[in-house]
Structures are given as structure tokens and as C-alpha cells.
Amino acid sequence: MPHVPVVVVGAGHCGLAMSRCLAERSIDHVVLERGEVANSWRTERWDSLRLLTPNWLTRLPGFGYAGPDPDGYMTAA
């Protein structure tokens, strides 16, 4: 059985962000997800879904909001 030092449970926003941080540090890891990556927030939510934080607060690894509406709220798409 292979040994993996880190297991990330869930491939949503947080799980993928953590995976990127681990990869940047060359830490072997595996991400477990019950469906496809980001499946639940892409396919199991309603069309009017918005993030609960303003756009200017969106700072995932390698991505910061640079759009025209920093005080708005991103849609699921």
C-alpha cells in the first residue's frame, strides 16, 4: 500500500487551495472527492448562488479579484 503523508478531504475551494499550497512546497498529497472536482458547488447548487464574501476578499492561491466590481459578489459560474 502506498504511503501519502497528507490527505485533503474534499475538492471544493478550500481543498483545491490547500492542494496548490502543498504542491508549491513539493509535499506529496492526495485529494479525495466523492464526485468530480468541484462537483457539488457547480452542479448541486441553485443558479442564484453567490459567494458570501465581497469580490475584493477573494484571494485563492494564484488568484486575486481584478474585475470591475470589487464590492459585488461572484456567482457560482
C-alpha angles and dihedrals in degrees: 000000000000119000118229115182096207132037119191112200112211132022098224124116095295096042093050092045090052091047090055092049091050092047091051087057093046092243113155112235145150128221116216120205128168092220136007120324110285089001100142099051092042100045110016100054133079123261093248094059113137130182112257094230128065119261094252089063093057105110112153116166108287093005134084127168112263100162132120098264111055092164094049129090124247121237123231090259 
